[in-house]
Amino acid sequence: MENNNWLSWAEGALDIGVIGILLVMSIVSLWLFIERVMYYRALRISDYETKEELELDLGNNVSTIATIGSNAPYVGLLGTVVGIMITFYSLGDMGAVDPKKIMTGLALALKATAMGLVVAIPSIVFYNILLRKMERILTQWDIAAHKKQG
């Protein structure tokens, strides 16, 4: 009976831990994306004397979004691996193979991978959108700087 309590706790901790981490990652990614879009809209390129200063300000928090997008699938995969391990442990502990228990355990474990992808895909889209906006702003700065010299 004590093993059942441990397994229930482990399943709950896995679910809350991995899904919780992925939820935090998705909120941070969305928040940083919105912050960057608002910043880019309010930006005045005439306030910058050098392109390097502009690049530094444009790039703030963009790498964090890329990091979230590239690591979310691994967090999900970790949850899946641990979930499968818990499923096999519980099956070994029971001493009997119950197909329903196996399928339920595997489905719950795969939920973590799916959630990792649900976080990663929008984060990578956010990153690419911001990268393109940065390129456009830097090109606008180049054009403005060229006009000043000409």
PyMOL CGO cylinders between C-alpha atoms (Angstrom):
from pymol import cmd
from pymol.cgo import CYLINDER

trace = [
    CYLINDER, 0.00, 0.00, 0.00, 2.92, 2.34, 0.76, 0.3, 1, 1, 1, 1, 1, 1,
    CYLINDER, 2.92, 2.34, 0.76, 4.26, 1.88, -2.80, 0.3, 1, 1, 1, 1, 1, 1,
    CYLINDER, 4.26, 1.88, -2.80, 0.88, 2.92, -4.20, 0.3, 1, 1, 1, 1, 1, 1,
    CYLINDER, 0.88, 2.92, -4.20, 1.04, 6.15, -2.20, 0.3, 1, 1, 1, 1, 1, 1,
    CYLINDER, 1.04, 6.15, -2.20, 4.58, 6.76, -3.44, 0.3, 1, 1, 1, 1, 1, 1,
    CYLINDER, 4.58, 6.76, -3.44, 3.55, 6.11, -7.05, 0.3, 1, 1, 1, 1, 1, 1,
    CYLINDER, 3.55, 6.11, -7.05, 0.57, 8.44, -6.77, 0.3, 1, 1, 1, 1, 1, 1,
    CYLINDER, 0.57, 8.44, -6.77, 2.79, 11.12, -5.30, 0.3, 1, 1, 1, 1, 1, 1,
    CYLINDER, 2.79, 11.12, -5.30, 5.42, 10.59, -8.02, 0.3, 1, 1, 1, 1, 1, 1,
    CYLINDER, 5.42, 10.59, -8.02, 2.82, 10.81, -10.79, 0.3, 1, 1, 1, 1, 1, 1,
    CYLINDER, 2.82, 10.81, -10.79, 1.36, 13.98, -9.29, 0.3, 1, 1, 1, 1, 1, 1,
    CYLINDER, 1.36, 13.98, -9.29, 4.77, 15.55, -8.76, 0.3, 1, 1, 1, 1, 1, 1,
    CYLINDER, 4.77, 15.55, -8.76, 5.77, 14.72, -12.32, 0.3, 1, 1, 1, 1, 1, 1,
    CYLINDER, 5.77, 14.72, -12.32, 2.58, 16.16, -13.70, 0.3, 1, 1, 1, 1, 1, 1,
    CYLINDER, 2.58, 16.16, -13.70, 2.72, 19.32, -11.61, 0.3, 1, 1, 1, 1, 1, 1,
    CYLINDER, 2.72, 19.32, -11.61, 6.49, 19.71, -11.98, 0.3, 1, 1, 1, 1, 1, 1,
    CYLINDER, 6.49, 19.71, -11.98, 6.90, 19.25, -15.72, 0.3, 1, 1, 1, 1, 1, 1,
    CYLINDER, 6.90, 19.25, -15.72, 3.61, 20.81, -16.77, 0.3, 1, 1, 1, 1, 1, 1,
    CYLINDER, 3.61, 20.81, -16.77, 4.22, 23.63, -14.29, 0.3, 1, 1, 1, 1, 1, 1,
    CYLINDER, 4.22, 23.63, -14.29, 7.68, 24.34, -15.67, 0.3, 1, 1, 1, 1, 1, 1,
    CYLINDER, 7.68, 24.34, -15.67, 6.32, 24.30, -19.22, 0.3, 1, 1, 1, 1, 1, 1,
    CYLINDER, 6.32, 24.30, -19.22, 3.48, 26.62, -18.22, 0.3, 1, 1, 1, 1, 1, 1,
    CYLINDER, 3.48, 26.62, -18.22, 5.95, 29.08, -16.71, 0.3, 1, 1, 1, 1, 1, 1,
    CYLINDER, 5.95, 29.08, -16.71, 8.11, 28.83, -19.85, 0.3, 1, 1, 1, 1, 1, 1,
    CYLINDER, 8.11, 28.83, -19.85, 5.13, 29.58, -22.09, 0.3, 1, 1, 1, 1, 1, 1,
    CYLINDER, 5.13, 29.58, -22.09, 4.05, 32.57, -19.98, 0.3, 1, 1, 1, 1, 1, 1,
    CYLINDER, 4.05, 32.57, -19.98, 7.59, 33.99, -19.97, 0.3, 1, 1, 1, 1, 1, 1,
    CYLINDER, 7.59, 33.99, -19.97, 7.91, 33.51, -23.72, 0.3, 1, 1, 1, 1, 1, 1,
    CYLINDER, 7.91, 33.51, -23.72, 4.58, 35.21, -24.45, 0.3, 1, 1, 1, 1, 1, 1,
    CYLINDER, 4.58, 35.21, -24.45, 5.31, 38.01, -22.00, 0.3, 1, 1, 1, 1, 1, 1,
    CYLINDER, 5.31, 38.01, -22.00, 8.74, 38.72, -23.50, 0.3, 1, 1, 1, 1, 1, 1,
    CYLINDER, 8.74, 38.72, -23.50, 7.31, 38.60, -27.02, 0.3, 1, 1, 1, 1, 1, 1,
    CYLINDER, 7.31, 38.60, -27.02, 4.63, 41.16, -26.16, 0.3, 1, 1, 1, 1, 1, 1,
    CYLINDER, 4.63, 41.16, -26.16, 7.20, 43.34, -24.39, 0.3, 1, 1, 1, 1, 1, 1,
    CYLINDER, 7.20, 43.34, -24.39, 9.52, 43.28, -27.41, 0.3, 1, 1, 1, 1, 1, 1,
    CYLINDER, 9.52, 43.28, -27.41, 6.73, 44.05, -29.89, 0.3, 1, 1, 1, 1, 1, 1,
    CYLINDER, 6.73, 44.05, -29.89, 5.62, 47.02, -27.77, 0.3, 1, 1, 1, 1, 1, 1,
    CYLINDER, 5.62, 47.02, -27.77, 9.23, 48.19, -27.46, 0.3, 1, 1, 1, 1, 1, 1,
    CYLINDER, 9.23, 48.19, -27.46, 9.82, 47.95, -31.21, 0.3, 1, 1, 1, 1, 1, 1,
    CYLINDER, 9.82, 47.95, -31.21, 6.66, 49.95, -31.92, 0.3, 1, 1, 1, 1, 1, 1,
    CYLINDER, 6.66, 49.95, -31.92, 7.72, 52.76, -29.57, 0.3, 1, 1, 1, 1, 1, 1,
    CYLINDER, 7.72, 52.76, -29.57, 11.33, 52.78, -30.78, 0.3, 1, 1, 1, 1, 1, 1,
    CYLINDER, 11.33, 52.78, -30.78, 12.73, 55.85, -32.49, 0.3, 1, 1, 1, 1, 1, 1,
    CYLINDER, 12.73, 55.85, -32.49, 15.83, 55.01, -34.49, 0.3, 1, 1, 1, 1, 1, 1,
    CYLINDER, 15.83, 55.01, -34.49, 16.83, 58.67, -34.50, 0.3, 1, 1, 1, 1, 1, 1,
    CYLINDER, 16.83, 58.67, -34.50, 17.64, 58.35, -30.79, 0.3, 1, 1, 1, 1, 1, 1,
    CYLINDER, 17.64, 58.35, -30.79, 20.63, 56.13, -31.60, 0.3, 1, 1, 1, 1, 1, 1,
    CYLINDER, 20.63, 56.13, -31.60, 24.01, 57.40, -32.67, 0.3, 1, 1, 1, 1, 1, 1,
    CYLINDER, 24.01, 57.40, -32.67, 25.47, 54.01, -33.56, 0.3, 1, 1, 1, 1, 1, 1,
    CYLINDER, 25.47, 54.01, -33.56, 24.03, 50.88, -35.05, 0.3, 1, 1, 1, 1, 1, 1,
    CYLINDER, 24.03, 50.88, -35.05, 25.68, 48.80, -32.34, 0.3, 1, 1, 1, 1, 1, 1,
    CYLINDER, 25.68, 48.80, -32.34, 23.73, 50.59, -29.57, 0.3, 1, 1, 1, 1, 1, 1,
    CYLINDER, 23.73, 50.59, -29.57, 20.53, 49.97, -31.49, 0.3, 1, 1, 1, 1, 1, 1,
    CYLINDER, 20.53, 49.97, -31.49, 21.39, 46.30, -31.96, 0.3, 1, 1, 1, 1, 1, 1,
    CYLINDER, 21.39, 46.30, -31.96, 22.03, 45.86, -28.25, 0.3, 1, 1, 1, 1, 1, 1,
    CYLINDER, 22.03, 45.86, -28.25, 18.66, 47.34, -27.33, 0.3, 1, 1, 1, 1, 1, 1,
    CYLINDER, 18.66, 47.34, -27.33, 16.81, 45.40, -30.02, 0.3, 1, 1, 1, 1, 1, 1,
    CYLINDER, 16.81, 45.40, -30.02, 18.27, 42.07, -28.92, 0.3, 1, 1, 1, 1, 1, 1,
    CYLINDER, 18.27, 42.07, -28.92, 17.25, 42.28, -25.26, 0.3, 1, 1, 1, 1, 1, 1,
    CYLINDER, 17.25, 42.28, -25.26, 15.27, 39.16, -24.20, 0.3, 1, 1, 1, 1, 1, 1,
    CYLINDER, 15.27, 39.16, -24.20, 15.16, 37.71, -27.73, 0.3, 1, 1, 1, 1, 1, 1,
    CYLINDER, 15.16, 37.71, -27.73, 17.68, 34.99, -26.87, 0.3, 1, 1, 1, 1, 1, 1,
    CYLINDER, 17.68, 34.99, -26.87, 15.56, 34.03, -23.86, 0.3, 1, 1, 1, 1, 1, 1,
    CYLINDER, 15.56, 34.03, -23.86, 12.63, 33.32, -26.17, 0.3, 1, 1, 1, 1, 1, 1,
    CYLINDER, 12.63, 33.32, -26.17, 14.90, 31.23, -28.40, 0.3, 1, 1, 1, 1, 1, 1,
    CYLINDER, 14.90, 31.23, -28.40, 16.21, 29.34, -25.38, 0.3, 1, 1, 1, 1, 1, 1,
    CYLINDER, 16.21, 29.34, -25.38, 12.67, 28.55, -24.24, 0.3, 1, 1, 1, 1, 1, 1,
    CYLINDER, 12.67, 28.55, -24.24, 11.74, 27.41, -27.73, 0.3, 1, 1, 1, 1, 1, 1,
    CYLINDER, 11.74, 27.41, -27.73, 14.73, 25.14, -28.05, 0.3, 1, 1, 1, 1, 1, 1,
    CYLINDER, 14.73, 25.14, -28.05, 14.53, 23.63, -24.55, 0.3, 1, 1, 1, 1, 1, 1,
    CYLINDER, 14.53, 23.63, -24.55, 10.78, 23.13, -24.05, 0.3, 1, 1, 1, 1, 1, 1,
    CYLINDER, 10.78, 23.13, -24.05, 10.74, 19.85, -26.04, 0.3, 1, 1, 1, 1, 1, 1,
    CYLINDER, 10.74, 19.85, -26.04, 13.51, 18.50, -23.82, 0.3, 1, 1, 1, 1, 1, 1,
    CYLINDER, 13.51, 18.50, -23.82, 11.59, 19.36, -20.66, 0.3, 1, 1, 1, 1, 1, 1,
    CYLINDER, 11.59, 19.36, -20.66, 8.58, 17.58, -22.15, 0.3, 1, 1, 1, 1, 1, 1,
    CYLINDER, 8.58, 17.58, -22.15, 10.72, 14.60, -23.13, 0.3, 1, 1, 1, 1, 1, 1,
    CYLINDER, 10.72, 14.60, -23.13, 12.15, 14.41, -19.61, 0.3, 1, 1, 1, 1, 1, 1,
    CYLINDER, 12.15, 14.41, -19.61, 8.59, 14.29, -18.28, 0.3, 1, 1, 1, 1, 1, 1,
    CYLINDER, 8.59, 14.29, -18.28, 7.74, 11.52, -20.73, 0.3, 1, 1, 1, 1, 1, 1,
    CYLINDER, 7.74, 11.52, -20.73, 10.77, 9.42, -19.79, 0.3, 1, 1, 1, 1, 1, 1,
    CYLINDER, 10.77, 9.42, -19.79, 10.09, 9.77, -16.08, 0.3, 1, 1, 1, 1, 1, 1,
    CYLINDER, 10.09, 9.77, -16.08, 6.40, 9.04, -16.65, 0.3, 1, 1, 1, 1, 1, 1,
    CYLINDER, 6.40, 9.04, -16.65, 7.23, 5.85, -18.55, 0.3, 1, 1, 1, 1, 1, 1,
    CYLINDER, 7.23, 5.85, -18.55, 9.65, 4.83, -15.80, 0.3, 1, 1, 1, 1, 1, 1,
    CYLINDER, 9.65, 4.83, -15.80, 6.91, 5.33, -13.20, 0.3, 1, 1, 1, 1, 1, 1,
    CYLINDER, 6.91, 5.33, -13.20, 4.49, 3.29, -15.33, 0.3, 1, 1, 1, 1, 1, 1,
    CYLINDER, 4.49, 3.29, -15.33, 6.93, 0.40, -15.66, 0.3, 1, 1, 1, 1, 1, 1,
    CYLINDER, 6.93, 0.40, -15.66, 7.79, 0.57, -11.98, 0.3, 1, 1, 1, 1, 1, 1,
    CYLINDER, 7.79, 0.57, -11.98, 4.13, 0.36, -11.02, 0.3, 1, 1, 1, 1, 1, 1,
    CYLINDER, 4.13, 0.36, -11.02, 3.59, -2.57, -13.39, 0.3, 1, 1, 1, 1, 1, 1,
    CYLINDER, 3.59, -2.57, -13.39, 6.58, -4.40, -11.94, 0.3, 1, 1, 1, 1, 1, 1,
    CYLINDER, 6.58, -4.40, -11.94, 5.34, -3.69, -8.45, 0.3, 1, 1, 1, 1, 1, 1,
    CYLINDER, 5.34, -3.69, -8.45, 1.90, -5.12, -9.23, 0.3, 1, 1, 1, 1, 1, 1,
    CYLINDER, 1.90, -5.12, -9.23, 3.39, -8.31, -10.63, 0.3, 1, 1, 1, 1, 1, 1,
    CYLINDER, 3.39, -8.31, -10.63, 0.76, -8.52, -13.37, 0.3, 1, 1, 1, 1, 1, 1,
    CYLINDER, 0.76, -8.52, -13.37, 0.56, -6.92, -16.79, 0.3, 1, 1, 1, 1, 1, 1,
    CYLINDER, 0.56, -6.92, -16.79, -2.57, -4.83, -17.15, 0.3, 1, 1, 1, 1, 1, 1,
    CYLINDER, -2.57, -4.83, -17.15, -2.86, -3.41, -20.69, 0.3, 1, 1, 1, 1, 1, 1,
    CYLINDER, -2.86, -3.41, -20.69, -5.24, -0.70, -19.50, 0.3, 1, 1, 1, 1, 1, 1,
    CYLINDER, -5.24, -0.70, -19.50, -2.71, 0.45, -16.88, 0.3, 1, 1, 1, 1, 1, 1,
    CYLINDER, -2.71, 0.45, -16.88, 0.09, 0.47, -19.47, 0.3, 1, 1, 1, 1, 1, 1,
    CYLINDER, 0.09, 0.47, -19.47, -1.89, 2.48, -22.02, 0.3, 1, 1, 1, 1, 1, 1,
    CYLINDER, -1.89, 2.48, -22.02, -3.09, 4.98, -19.42, 0.3, 1, 1, 1, 1, 1, 1,
    CYLINDER, -3.09, 4.98, -19.42, 0.42, 5.45, -18.05, 0.3, 1, 1, 1, 1, 1, 1,
    CYLINDER, 0.42, 5.45, -18.05, 1.95, 5.90, -21.49, 0.3, 1, 1, 1, 1, 1, 1,
    CYLINDER, 1.95, 5.90, -21.49, -0.77, 8.35, -22.56, 0.3, 1, 1, 1, 1, 1, 1,
    CYLINDER, -0.77, 8.35, -22.56, -0.19, 10.44, -19.46, 0.3, 1, 1, 1, 1, 1, 1,
    CYLINDER, -0.19, 10.44, -19.46, 3.56, 10.33, -20.00, 0.3, 1, 1, 1, 1, 1, 1,
    CYLINDER, 3.56, 10.33, -20.00, 3.23, 11.46, -23.63, 0.3, 1, 1, 1, 1, 1, 1,
    CYLINDER, 3.23, 11.46, -23.63, 1.18, 14.43, -22.47, 0.3, 1, 1, 1, 1, 1, 1,
    CYLINDER, 1.18, 14.43, -22.47, 4.46, 15.97, -21.28, 0.3, 1, 1, 1, 1, 1, 1,
    CYLINDER, 4.46, 15.97, -21.28, 6.02, 15.71, -24.73, 0.3, 1, 1, 1, 1, 1, 1,
    CYLINDER, 6.02, 15.71, -24.73, 2.94, 17.24, -26.33, 0.3, 1, 1, 1, 1, 1, 1,
    CYLINDER, 2.94, 17.24, -26.33, 3.03, 20.12, -23.86, 0.3, 1, 1, 1, 1, 1, 1,
    CYLINDER, 3.03, 20.12, -23.86, 6.72, 20.66, -24.59, 0.3, 1, 1, 1, 1, 1, 1,
    CYLINDER, 6.72, 20.66, -24.59, 5.91, 21.02, -28.28, 0.3, 1, 1, 1, 1, 1, 1,
    CYLINDER, 5.91, 21.02, -28.28, 2.95, 23.30, -27.54, 0.3, 1, 1, 1, 1, 1, 1,
    CYLINDER, 2.95, 23.30, -27.54, 5.37, 25.63, -25.74, 0.3, 1, 1, 1, 1, 1, 1,
    CYLINDER, 5.37, 25.63, -25.74, 8.25, 25.29, -28.22, 0.3, 1, 1, 1, 1, 1, 1,
    CYLINDER, 8.25, 25.29, -28.22, 6.42, 25.91, -31.48, 0.3, 1, 1, 1, 1, 1, 1,
    CYLINDER, 6.42, 25.91, -31.48, 4.96, 29.33, -30.60, 0.3, 1, 1, 1, 1, 1, 1,
    CYLINDER, 4.96, 29.33, -30.60, 8.23, 30.36, -28.94, 0.3, 1, 1, 1, 1, 1, 1,
    CYLINDER, 8.23, 30.36, -28.94, 10.18, 29.65, -32.12, 0.3, 1, 1, 1, 1, 1, 1,
    CYLINDER, 10.18, 29.65, -32.12, 7.54, 31.53, -34.14, 0.3, 1, 1, 1, 1, 1, 1,
    CYLINDER, 7.54, 31.53, -34.14, 7.86, 34.48, -31.71, 0.3, 1, 1, 1, 1, 1, 1,
    CYLINDER, 7.86, 34.48, -31.71, 11.64, 34.38, -32.07, 0.3, 1, 1, 1, 1, 1, 1,
    CYLINDER, 11.64, 34.38, -32.07, 11.49, 34.40, -35.86, 0.3, 1, 1, 1, 1, 1, 1,
    CYLINDER, 11.49, 34.40, -35.86, 8.98, 37.27, -35.90, 0.3, 1, 1, 1, 1, 1, 1,
    CYLINDER, 8.98, 37.27, -35.90, 11.20, 39.32, -33.60, 0.3, 1, 1, 1, 1, 1, 1,
    CYLINDER, 11.20, 39.32, -33.60, 14.30, 38.50, -35.61, 0.3, 1, 1, 1, 1, 1, 1,
    CYLINDER, 14.30, 38.50, -35.61, 12.62, 39.78, -38.76, 0.3, 1, 1, 1, 1, 1, 1,
    CYLINDER, 12.62, 39.78, -38.76, 11.44, 42.94, -36.99, 0.3, 1, 1, 1, 1, 1, 1,
    CYLINDER, 11.44, 42.94, -36.99, 14.99, 43.52, -35.76, 0.3, 1, 1, 1, 1, 1, 1,
    CYLINDER, 14.99, 43.52, -35.76, 16.34, 43.14, -39.30, 0.3, 1, 1, 1, 1, 1, 1,
    CYLINDER, 16.34, 43.14, -39.30, 13.80, 45.65, -40.62, 0.3, 1, 1, 1, 1, 1, 1,
    CYLINDER, 13.80, 45.65, -40.62, 14.59, 48.20, -37.91, 0.3, 1, 1, 1, 1, 1, 1,
    CYLINDER, 14.59, 48.20, -37.91, 18.33, 47.85, -38.51, 0.3, 1, 1, 1, 1, 1, 1,
    CYLINDER, 18.33, 47.85, -38.51, 17.80, 48.29, -42.26, 0.3, 1, 1, 1, 1, 1, 1,
    CYLINDER, 17.80, 48.29, -42.26, 15.73, 51.41, -41.57, 0.3, 1, 1, 1, 1, 1, 1,
    CYLINDER, 15.73, 51.41, -41.57, 18.60, 52.72, -39.42, 0.3, 1, 1, 1, 1, 1, 1,
    CYLINDER, 18.60, 52.72, -39.42, 21.05, 52.05, -42.26, 0.3, 1, 1, 1, 1, 1, 1,
    CYLINDER, 21.05, 52.05, -42.26, 18.83, 53.92, -44.72, 0.3, 1, 1, 1, 1, 1, 1,
    CYLINDER, 18.83, 53.92, -44.72, 18.44, 56.88, -42.34, 0.3, 1, 1, 1, 1, 1, 1,
    CYLINDER, 18.44, 56.88, -42.34, 22.21, 56.95, -41.67, 0.3, 1, 1, 1, 1, 1, 1,
    CYLINDER, 22.21, 56.95, -41.67, 22.93, 56.84, -45.40, 0.3, 1, 1, 1, 1, 1, 1,
    CYLINDER, 22.93, 56.84, -45.40, 20.56, 59.76, -46.03, 0.3, 1, 1, 1, 1, 1, 1,
    CYLINDER, 20.56, 59.76, -46.03, 22.32, 61.81, -43.32, 0.3, 1, 1, 1, 1, 1, 1,
    CYLINDER, 22.32, 61.81, -43.32, 25.69, 61.24, -44.98, 0.3, 1, 1, 1, 1, 1, 1,
    CYLINDER, 25.69, 61.24, -44.98, 24.40, 61.90, -48.47, 0.3, 1, 1, 1, 1, 1, 1,
]
cmd.load_cgo(trace, "trace")
